[in-house]
Amino acid sequence: MSNPSPYVVRLGEGVQTLPGNGVWTLPHSYVLPGQILTLTQSGTKPLSAETQVRIAPATTWGFSVAHYDAPLTPLP
């Protein structure tokens, strides 16, 4: 996961891959500007059919807001 923006992005504790509903753990509840994170899978589901990730952004006060689905892009 990466944050190319100039802003700190606050998130819920996990990331979900879709359509298989795999759960991935974030090392922090935030991603700093320009930071790239490596996630750890909670479980053993294969990634071959996963096409999207679902994240739960949080406000600066720590409240979760509506989830956001983004396309899953493999690294080059």
C-alpha positions in Angstrom: 0.0 0.0 0.0 1.3 3.4 -0.8 0.4 7.0 -0.2 1.5 9.3 -3.0 -0.4 12.3 -1.6 1.1 15.1 0.6 -1.3 14.2 3.4 -1.3 11.6 6.3 -4.0 9.1 5.5 -5.7 7.5 8.6 -7.3 4.1 8.2 -9.2 1.4 10.0 -7.1 -1.5 11.3 -7.4 -3.8 8.3 -7.6 -4.0 4.5 -10.0 -6.5 2.8 -9.3 -8.0 -0.6 -12.3 -8.6 -2.9 -14.0 -10.7 -4.1 -12.5 -13.4 -1.8 -12.8 -11.3 1.5 -9.2 -11.9 2.5 -8.1 -9.8 5.5 -4.8 -8.0 5.7 -3.3 -6.3 8.7 -1.8 -2.8 8.6 1.3 -2.1 10.7 -0.2 1.3 11.7 -3.5 3.1 11.6 -2.0 5.7 9.2 0.1 6.0 6.1 2.5 8.9 5.9 3.0 11.0 2.8 5.2 9.1 0.3 5.2 6.0 2.5 4.9 2.5 1.1 3.7 -0.2 3.5 3.9 -4.0 3.3 0.8 -5.8 4.6 0.5 -9.1 6.3 -2.3 -11.5 5.4 -4.5 -12.7 8.3 -5.2 -16.2 6.9 -4.2 -18.3 4.0 -6.5 -17.4 1.1 -4.8 -17.3 -2.3 -4.7 -14.0 -4.1 -5.1 -15.2 -7.6 -8.7 -14.1 -8.0 -8.5 -10.8 -6.0 -9.2 -7.7 -8.1 -9.9 -5.0 -5.5 -9.0 -3.8 -2.0 -11.5 -2.3 0.5 -10.1 0.2 3.0 -11.9 2.0 5.8 -10.6 5.6 6.0 -10.8 7.4 9.3 -11.2 11.0 10.2 -8.5 13.0 12.1 -10.5 12.2 15.2 -10.3 8.5 14.6 -13.9 7.8 13.5 -14.4 5.4 10.6 -16.2 6.7 7.5 -17.6 4.9 4.5 -15.3 2.3 3.0 -13.5 2.8 -0.3 -12.9 0.2 -2.9 -9.8 0.5 -5.2 -8.4 -1.7 -7.9 -5.7 -4.1 -6.9 -2.5 -3.4 -8.9 0.4 -5.8 -8.9 3.9 -4.4 -8.5 6.0 -4.2 -11.7 
